[in-house]
């Protein structure tokens, strides 16, 4: 019976391609499902042979540890060079977007808290 190995929802295409290549290189028999037009399905990589699950999971866990380390190293390099994105750089580069986010947060807070404020009166 097939076993879910790796969910593809919100996974960048480059990472998904690396995972596919890694599993193929290690000889795991997998197949993919898509979420479908309405997004009701499960976009994932499935393992055909359930007995290979532990070995495949170890390979993926090692890959994810290495990926996390690479991402941390990349972030540290950006911080060292002073190129890491901060709130102020994002505000400078996309002021309208940041303003819309702030307005959205204020509206959500107002809608959440107004019923309680009205109870106090």
Buried (B, 14 or more C-beta within 10 A) or exposed (E): EEBEBBEBEEBEEEBBEBBBEBBEEEEBEBEEBEBEEEEEEBBBBBBEBEEBBEBBBEBBEEBEEEEEEEEEEEEEEEEEEEEEEEEEEEEEEEEEEBEEEEEEEEEEEEEEEEEEEEEEE
